[in-house]
Amino acid sequence: MIEKIQNYIQEVIFEFKKVSWPPWEELKGSTIVVLALTAFFAVLLFVTDFILSRLMSLVLGA
């Protein structure tokens, strides 16, 4: 069992060495884009949900 774990770890390290890691500036830029889009869609969903819930309240008279 220990040999299997050691073999697995060695294979993981070997595969990590083959990965093409992006430069730091590119990574920062991509992270900012992801965070900005996530915030945008969160606000968009909130506004849509708020408007639809108000409309449903008006329609159902609650």
C-alpha positions, 0 to 999 in steps of 0.5 A: 500500500505504501508503495502505491502511494509513493508511486502515485506521488512520484507520478503526480510530481512528474506530471506537474513538471510537464504543466505549462504555468502562466506568467504571474501577470497573465494569472493576475489579469485572468483572476481579475476578469473572473472576479469581475464577471462573477460580481457582475453576474451576482448583481445581475441575478440579484436584480432579476430575482428582486424584480421578478419577486416584486412582480409575482407579489403584485400578480398574486396580491400578497 
